[in-house]
Amino acid sequence: MSYLQRVFTSIRLKQKLLEENLSLESYLKPHALQPNVIQEPFPHIVIDNFFHEGFVEKVSAYFNELLSKGLSEDPLVRDRFHPFNEAQPYDGYVYAPSPSGDEPLKLFFSVVWNQYFSKLFGKPTTFGTNLTFHHHPPGNRTGFIHSDYTSFLFPQQKILTNGVHVLQFKPTHIHTPLERNFEPLKQKRTIALLYYFNSPEWKEGDGGETGMYLSAEDKEPLKKIAPLDNRLFAFDISPNSLHAFQENLKERNCLVQWFHIDEAWALKRYSKV
């Protein structure tokens, strides 16, 4: 993505903010609007009592309806919670919803939500996002230590000579293309968030935390973020943003989302890391 393309994306993001007419105040508690960014071991925020109770109930209801379909043991199944793919040594189940302009997903696929995190961490973002729900039954093992600094292919919008758009393009974010006539756009994950909810009351020793590490060789995390209900944990992604799920004795559920930036920008920023 060239400099002019990034400028165009920034203009489009601002335009979409006006078109959406969404207010974060309608979703977030007042103290969540201007949190402090903690710098060690890498930039992150932890905000308790994050969403208004009414919205928490909507997200929980959506999640419970998905869970009521049962768990599949086939990683290729996509209409219910299924295991992570075999390339990921990671216990638990995942479900990736399609982008939606309806509640409760409307907020998560909005530009106002995207820009909230972009401004917090001082990093530009594109329209690209991935959103998943994670379900960890009791007894899941500690996951592998990783940084989330990885690439993802998004389709670029392409118009045929007859003016027909060949991909579906939601109002805010690029998402799944049609099977032909699209050109991939390679982007890097740049900001990650975990929103913990719909789990039994947590106490010390229950596990399920997100561990933060200084090195992939560390035996123990430097810091653990407990999965308290209605807690948001978000962090700046870089090659050093090492973290891992911790083994759990109680069920743990969360929403996980990533925002992206063009790969050239990320490679230039972290070329010396």
N, C-alpha and C positions, 0 to 999 in steps of 0.2 A: 504494500500500500504506500503510495507516494505521499509527500507532504500535502499536496493539493487534495488528495483523497481523504486524508485525515481531517483537513479543514472542512471539507464537504460533510464528512461524517459528524463532526462537531456541530455544524449548522443544522443538520437534520435532527440530531438529538435535541437541540434547543427547540426546534420547530415542533417535534413530537411532544415535548413537555407541555407546550401550550395547547396542543390538540387534545391531549389526554385529560387535562383539567382534573387531575388527581391530587389530593392533598395528603401528605404523609401524616399530618396531624390527626387525620381520620382513623389511622391505623396504629401509630406509634404513641406510646406514653410520652409526655413532655420531656422527661429527662433523657429519652433516647434520641432526641433530635440533634444534640450536639455533644456526643461522647468524647472522651479523651482517648487518644491512641497511645497504647503502651508500646514501647520500642524494643523491649527485650523479651525473649531471645530473637524475635523478629516482629515487625510492626503488627499489632493486633488490637482488637477491642473485645471486651466482654460486657454485655449489657443485660442485667436481670430485669424481670418484669417488663419485657420489651413491648409486646403488643397489647392493645386494649383487649379486655376479656372477651368481648363479643366476637372479635376476629379470631382469637385463639380457639373459640368453640367451633367456628366455621372450618378452620384448618383441621382440627381434630375430627370433626364429623366427616370431612372429605377423606382423611386418612383411614378412619375406621371402616368406611364403606369399601375402600380398596382392600383392606385387610380381611373383610368378611367374605371375599371371593376365595379365600384360601391361599396357601403358599404353593407355588410350583417348584419342583426340584429340577426343572429343565431351564438352563440359562437362555435358551432361545425363545421361551415364552415371554410375551411382552404385554399381555392384557391383565397381568396380576403381578404380585411380588414374586421375584425369581432370584436364584443365586447370582452373585457376581460372576463374570466370565472366568474361564479357567486360567486365563493369563494373570489374574489377580489373586494372590494367596490371601484371601480375605473372607472370613465367615460372615454370615448374615444374608439379608435379602434386599433387593433394590427394585424400585419402580420409577420409570421416567414418564411423567405425564406429557401429553401434547400441549403446546402453547395454547392458552385460552384467554379470552377477554371477559370471562365470567368469574365470579367469586368462587373460591378464595384465591384462585391462581392469577387473577387479574393484576394484583399488585406485583407479584414476582416477575411477570413478563412486561412490566411497565418501564418506561424510561425514567420516571421519577425515582423508582427503586434503584435502577442502574446508577443514576447520577448521585444518589445519596452516598453510595460506597466509593464511587469515583472521586468525589470531593473529599471524603474522609481520609483517603489514602493518597490523595494528590496524584492520581494516575489516570490517564485517558483510557476510555473504553470504547468499544464498538457496539453494534447492535447484537452481537453474538452472545448467547448464554446457554448453559446447560443447567437443568434442574432435575433433581432426583429426590425421592424419599427413601430413607434407609430404615430397615427394621432388623434389630438384633435381639433374638430370643436369648434367654439366660444361657450362659455357658459358651459363648463365642470366644474364640482365642484372640489374643492381642494381634493386631494387624501388622503389616510390614511398614517400615519407616520410609516415608516418601515426601516429596515437596509439592506436588501438584503442578510443577513447572513443566507442562507438556503441551503439545500442539493438538489442535482439533480442526477438522475440515468443515467449513461452512460453504453453502452455495452462494455465488454472486447472482444478483438479479440480472437476468438476460432477457432481452426482448426480441422476438422474431420479427422478420420483415413485415408481417401482417399486423404487428402491434400487439400480439398475444403474449402475455407473460407466461413463461414456461415453468415457473415455480410458484408455489404458494408462498406468500409473504405476509406475515401477520403485521398488524399496525406498529409493533414495536421492535420485534426481534426476528432475525433470520432463523429459519428452522428447516425441517426436513424438505429436501428437494423432490421434484418428480424424478422419474427414473432416467430421463434423458435430457439432453440440451441444457446442461448446466456446467459451469466452470467452478472448481473448488477454490475456496479462499482459505489459506492456512493461517490460523491465528493461535496465539499463546494464551493460556489461562493467566490472568493477571491479578484477580481478587477472588477469594473464596469465602463462603459463609456457611456456618452450620447453625440451624435453629433447632433447639431441643424442645420437645413437647410430647404430650400424650404418653408419658412413662410413669411407672409407679414412683411414689415419693422417694427421692434419693437420699442416702446417708453414706457417710464415710465407710469404705469397704465394699460398697456395691459394685464398683468398677464402672466400665462403660465411658470413662472419661476420654477426652482427646488429649493425648500426650504431645508436648512440644519438646523437640530435641535440638541439640547443638551439632550432633554428628550422627550419621547413619550407623555408626559402630557402637553408639551408646547402649548400655544395658537398661538404663532407666531414664525416663524423661526428666528434663529440667523442671518442667511445669506441667500440671494437669488441669484441664478445664472440665469441671464436673458437669454432667448432663442434667442440670436443673430445669424443670419445666418453665417454659416461656423465657429461656435464656438465649441470647444471640452471641455467637462467637464468630468473628470475621477476621481475616488476615490478608496481608499483602503477600502475594505469591512471588517467589524468587527461587533460585536454586538452593537457597539456604532455609526456606520455610518448611523445615522437616517436622513431620507430625505422624501420629499413628493412633488408631483406635486401641483402647485398653480392654483386656478381657473383662467380662461382666458376669455378675451373679444375678442381676435383675434385668428385665427387658429394657432395651433402650431404643427410642425412636427419634428420628430427626429429619429435617429437610436440609439438603445440601445443594448449594448453587455456586456456579462459577461465572465470572465475567471475563471477557477476552479483549486482547489488543492485537494489532497486526504483528506478525512474527518478526519483521525487520526491526520494528521499534524495540521489541523485547531483547532481541539478540544484540542490538547496539547498546542498550542500557546495561545488560548483564555480561557483556563480552569479557570483562576482567574479573568476574566473580568465580 
